[in-house]
Amino acid sequence: MSDQLWRVEVFDGGNFHRFYKRLDEVERAVTDAAVQYVLAPLGIRICESEWGKSLGRGLFELRIRRSIDTILREHGPSGAADRVPKRWWKKRVLIRVYCTFHGDKIVLLLGGYNKLRAPSSKQEQKEIRAARAALEQWKRDQPS
């Protein structure tokens, strides 16, 4: 098993950028920390933990449900949690980032969903369908 980090990329044909722009400052910081300190080091192994889940057919979700201070204390560099505003520390988040894994340790971000803002299963399924469609588009765009 390699300690090499997975390279994280965003698929332009997905809705990740739109999703990310709608997050508030703290939610973006939490998402960034989870991607940098959990997803990039673990890659597909997130599914061996509470952090990940396979949604089938090559689609996965990064399950973010910890505060920024908890993520940084457990997974970030020493002292990182002390460098974020204390008012951010205990903000509750419930975010999903949809992704796939390919090639030589590449994670492709396809979309996301903020479960606290839109907690309906109907909305969640809509976001999963959009991520799955983005994944299928990405696959079609790949050279044979």
N, C-alpha and C positions, 0 to 999 in steps of 0.2 A: 504494500500500500504506500503510495507516494504522499508526501506532505505538500506537494505542489498545489498552489491555489488554482481553483477553476477560474477561467476568464469569463467575466460577466458581460454580456452584450444585450442590447435592446433591439428587438425586431421592429423595424419601422412600420411594418404592415399591421402591427397589433395596436392595442389601445393603452399600452403601458404609459406613454408620455401623457396622454389625456388624464388617465387615472392619477398619476403622480402629481400633476399640476393642481388637482382638486384637493389634495391632502393639505392640512394645515402644517405650519412650521414644525411642530413636535412630531406629527405623524410622518413627515418626510424624514426627519432625523432618525426616528425609530426604524423606518423602512431601510434607510441607508445603512444603519448599524447592523440590522439583521442580514442584509445582503452581504455587507463587507465582512462581518465577523462570524456569521453562521453559514450562509449559503456558499460563499466563495471557498472557505476551507473544507466544508463537508461535501459539496456537490450533491450527487445523487444519494449519498448516505444520509441526507436529511430525512429520508423515509425510514431510517432505522431509529428515528427519534421522534419526539413530539413535534418537531419543527416541520416535518414534511409528510405528504400523502400523495400516493399515485392516484390519478383520476382516470387512468387507463389510456391505452393507445398513445403512449409517449407524452402525455400531459401530466404535469405535477403541480402541486401547490406548496408554496412556502407559507406556513401558518405562523403569523406573528401575533402573539397575544401577551407579550411582556412589555413592561415599561422600559424606557430608554436606560435608566440607571441599572436595571436588572440585566439587560442585554450586555451593557458595557462592563459591568462588574464580573459577569460570568464568562464573557467571551472576548471582550476588548482588551486593549493593552492596559497595563497597570496605570491607575490614576485617571483613566479616560472618563469615568462617570463623574469625577469631581470637576471636570472641565465643562460640563453642560449646566445650564441654569437649573437650580434646585426646583423651580416651579414646574419644570418638565418631568421631574423624577417619577411621580406616581400617576401621570396621566394614563388612563386606561385606553388601550388600543386593541382592535380586533381586525386585522388586515390579512388579506390573502394576496399573494403574488403568484401568478400563473407562469410556469416556465417549462422548458424542456432541456434535455442534456444531449450533447452531440459531440462528435469528433474527439479531439485530444483535449478533454477537460474544458469544454465550453458550455456555459449556461446561457440560454437564450430567454430573456424576459419577454413575455407575450402580452400580459395584461395584469389587472389587479382589481381588488374589490375591498371596499371599506364596510365591513359587516356592522359596525356600530351606527353608521349613517343610514344604511339601507338594509335592515336586518331581515328582510323577507327572503324566503327560500326561492321565490319566483325570480327576484332580482339576482340572487346568487347564481341560479341556473342560467340566466341570461348572460352573465359575465363569463361563466364557464364555457357556454356555447361560443361566445365571441373569441375566447382564448383558443378553443379547439379549432375554430375557423381560421384564426391567424396561424396556428401550427400547420394546418393543412396547406394554407397558402405558402408558407415558408418551405414546406416539403416540395411543393410543385415548382418553386423557384430554384431548387437545388439542381446543379448539373448532374446528369445521370452517370 
